[in-house]
Amino acid sequence: MELKLEVGEIHVRLAHHEMIDWPCPECGAACKLHDHQPERQWRHLDTCQYQTILHAEPPRSACSNHGVRVVKMPWAEPSSRFTALFELLAIEWLKAASQKAVAEMLGLSWDEIHGIMERAVKRGLERRKAEPVSEIGVDEKAFRKGQSYVTLVNDLMRKRVLYVAEDRKQSSLDGFWETLTPEQISGIEAVAMDMWDPYVASVRAHLPEADGKIVSTSFMWPSIWVMLWTRYGGRKTKL
């Protein structure tokens, strides 16, 4: 460990003990150690007022099926220069402040804070692949003084955005269905939306028995609650 008072940093150098086998990052098979990559650095959570920097030479395993691969580091993702704990801190702050504000507080560039956010979104999308989605809401949002639109798809039960696309065409919503598995599509029981023809066409093209699952939302939130109430009351209705 090295303390650099003049620049306000603590540098920690990591090494591993001798191991007979190393896991292949592709298949997890036990492999022999091939060599090490040149030293890399990761920013960790600050120690008091000092930035903490981890140093290590990532091992590379020799897999009989996948060849030489860099072993996954337990403290960071392969493409990140920050530890998982540091990225978690940044994401928690991003929930309460803008990218610019969080970047300034943590001493990061715009590209660095945006990269942290993109990796978090990617992880969330990967976890979402196996989750059932039973009720969704489809709506368009105008911006730039109403001259441009985006299409939004929301998970009404978990109160989260599932999908965003440019414009409000059928193709805008068509892309959403490609993000779902066949099991997720078959599990959708209700689609709350206004009766915008391109959206209706997209739902009918991709969702089985679509006409019995579309709920018109002339007044968005009241009709959603009525739709959910009637569903759990054992009835389905169109408003």
C-alpha positions in Angstrom: 0.0 0.0 0.0 1.3 3.5 -0.9 0.0 6.8 0.5 0.4 9.8 -1.8 -0.5 12.8 0.3 0.5 15.3 -2.3 -2.3 14.1 -4.7 -4.7 12.8 -2.1 -4.5 9.2 -3.1 -4.0 5.7 -1.5 -2.7 3.0 -3.8 -3.3 -0.7 -3.0 -1.5 -3.4 -4.9 -3.2 -6.8 -5.1 -1.6 -10.2 -5.7 -3.0 -13.7 -5.7 -1.7 -16.8 -4.0 -0.7 -19.9 -6.0 -3.7 -21.6 -7.5 -3.7 -24.9 -9.4 -6.9 -24.1 -11.4 -8.5 -20.9 -12.7 -12.1 -20.7 -14.0 -12.7 -19.9 -17.7 -14.8 -16.7 -17.8 -16.8 -18.2 -20.7 -17.8 -21.7 -19.4 -16.4 -21.8 -15.9 -14.2 -24.9 -16.5 -11.1 -25.3 -14.4 -8.1 -24.2 -16.4 -4.4 -23.7 -16.1 -2.9 -20.3 -15.6 -1.5 -19.0 -18.9 0.0 -15.6 -17.9 -1.0 -12.1 -16.6 -2.2 -9.0 -18.3 -0.2 -5.8 -17.7 -1.1 -4.0 -14.5 -4.6 -2.3 -14.4 -6.1 0.2 -12.0 -9.6 0.5 -10.5 -10.9 3.4 -8.4 -12.4 2.1 -5.2 -14.5 3.8 -2.4 -12.6 6.7 -0.9 -10.6 6.1 2.4 -11.5 9.2 4.5 -10.8 12.1 2.1 -8.3 10.1 -0.1 -9.1 8.5 -3.4 -8.3 4.8 -3.2 -6.9 3.1 -6.3 -6.5 -0.7 -6.6 -3.7 -2.2 -8.8 -3.5 -5.7 -10.1 -2.3 -7.8 -13.0 -5.3 -9.8 -14.1 -4.6 -13.5 -14.7 -5.4 -15.2 -18.0 -6.6 -18.8 -18.1 -6.0 -21.3 -20.9 -9.3 -23.0 -21.7 -9.3 -26.0 -24.0 -12.6 -24.8 -25.6 -12.3 -21.0 -25.5 -8.6 -20.4 -25.6 -6.8 -17.8 -23.5 -9.2 -15.6 -21.6 -8.8 -12.9 -18.9 -10.2 -14.2 -15.6 -13.1 -12.2 -14.2 -12.0 -9.9 -11.3 -14.3 -10.4 -8.3 -14.4 -6.6 -7.6 -15.2 -5.1 -11.0 -16.7 -5.8 -14.4 -14.3 -6.5 -17.3 -14.9 -3.2 -19.1 -14.9 -0.9 -16.0 -12.1 1.1 -14.4 -14.1 1.3 -11.1 -14.9 -1.3 -8.5 -18.4 -2.6 -8.2 -18.8 -0.9 -4.8 -17.7 2.5 -6.3 -20.2 2.1 -9.1 -23.0 1.2 -6.6 -22.3 4.5 -4.8 -22.4 6.5 -8.0 -25.7 4.8 -9.0 -27.3 5.6 -5.6 -26.3 9.3 -6.0 -27.6 9.3 -9.6 -31.1 8.5 -8.2 -31.1 11.9 -6.4 -29.0 14.2 -8.7 -28.0 14.8 -12.3 -25.1 13.2 -14.1 -23.2 16.5 -14.0 -23.7 17.0 -10.3 -22.6 13.4 -9.4 -19.6 13.6 -11.7 -18.4 16.8 -10.1 -18.9 15.4 -6.5 -16.9 12.2 -7.4 -14.3 13.9 -9.6 -15.4 12.0 -12.7 -15.7 13.0 -16.3 -19.0 13.0 -18.2 -18.0 9.9 -20.1 -17.0 8.1 -16.9 -20.3 8.8 -15.1 -22.3 8.0 -18.2 -20.4 4.7 -18.6 -21.3 3.7 -15.0 -24.9 4.4 -15.7 -24.9 2.5 -19.0 -23.4 -0.6 -17.3 -26.1 -0.4 -14.6 -28.8 -0.3 -17.3 -27.3 -3.3 -19.0 -27.2 -5.3 -15.8 -30.8 -4.4 -15.1 -31.9 -5.4 -18.6 -30.1 -8.8 -18.3 -31.8 -9.5 -15.0 -35.2 -8.5 -16.5 -35.1 -11.2 -19.2 -36.6 -13.9 -17.0 -39.1 -11.7 -15.2 -42.8 -12.0 -16.0 -44.6 -8.8 -17.2 -48.3 -9.1 -16.8 -49.6 -5.5 -17.2 -48.0 -2.8 -19.4 -48.8 0.7 -20.3 -48.0 2.3 -23.7 -47.9 6.0 -24.2 -46.1 8.7 -26.3 -44.3 11.7 -24.8 -43.9 15.0 -26.7 -40.7 17.1 -26.4 -39.1 20.0 -28.2 -42.4 22.0 -28.0 -44.4 19.1 -29.3 -42.5 18.7 -32.6 -41.0 15.3 -31.6 -42.2 12.2 -29.8 -40.9 9.2 -28.0 -42.7 6.0 -27.3 -42.7 4.7 -23.7 -43.6 1.3 -22.4 -44.1 0.9 -18.6 -44.4 -2.0 -16.3 -47.6 -1.0 -14.4 -47.1 -3.4 -11.5 -43.5 -2.6 -10.8 -43.8 1.1 -11.8 -40.8 1.2 -14.0 -39.9 2.0 -17.6 -39.3 -1.0 -19.8 -38.6 0.6 -23.2 -38.1 3.9 -24.9 -38.0 4.5 -28.7 -38.0 7.5 -31.0 -41.2 8.7 -32.6 -44.7 7.1 -32.3 -44.9 4.9 -35.3 -45.8 1.2 -35.4 -42.1 0.4 -35.8 -41.4 2.4 -32.6 -43.4 0.0 -30.6 -42.5 -3.1 -32.7 -39.0 -2.9 -31.2 -40.3 -3.5 -27.7 -41.6 -7.0 -28.5 -38.1 -8.0 -29.7 -36.8 -7.4 -26.1 -39.2 -10.0 -24.7 -39.0 -13.8 -24.6 -42.0 -15.8 -26.0 -42.9 -16.7 -22.5 -43.0 -13.1 -21.4 -45.2 -12.1 -24.4 -47.6 -14.9 -23.6 -47.8 -13.8 -20.0 -49.0 -10.3 -20.8 -52.6 -10.0 -19.7 -53.4 -6.3 -20.3 -52.0 -3.4 -22.4 -53.2 0.0 -21.2 -52.9 2.7 -23.9 -54.8 5.2 -26.0 -56.1 3.9 -29.3 -53.4 5.4 -31.5 -53.7 3.3 -34.7 -49.9 2.5 -35.0 -49.7 1.3 -31.4 -52.9 -0.9 -31.8 -51.4 -2.4 -35.0 -48.2 -3.3 -33.3 -50.0 -4.9 -30.3 -52.2 -6.9 -32.6 -49.2 -8.0 -34.7 -47.2 -9.4 -31.7 -49.6 -10.2 -28.8 -51.9 -13.2 -29.0 -55.6 -12.4 -28.4 -54.6 -8.7 -28.4 -58.2 -7.3 -28.7 -59.2 -8.9 -25.5 -56.2 -7.5 -23.7 -56.1 -3.8 -24.9 -57.5 -1.3 -22.4 -58.3 2.1 -23.8 -56.9 5.0 -21.7 -58.5 8.2 -22.7 -57.8 9.3 -19.1 -54.6 7.4 -18.4 -54.3 6.8 -14.7 -57.9 6.5 -13.6 -58.5 3.9 -16.4 -55.4 2.0 -15.4 -56.6 1.6 -11.9 -60.1 0.5 -13.0 -58.4 -2.0 -15.3 -56.3 -3.4 -12.5 -59.3 -3.5 -10.1 -61.5 -5.3 -12.6 -58.7 -7.8 -13.3 -58.2 -8.7 -9.7 -62.0 -8.7 -9.2 -62.1 -11.5 -11.7 -63.3 -9.5 -14.7 -61.7 -7.9 -17.7 -63.1 -4.9 -19.4 -62.5 -2.3 -22.1 -63.0 1.3 -21.1 
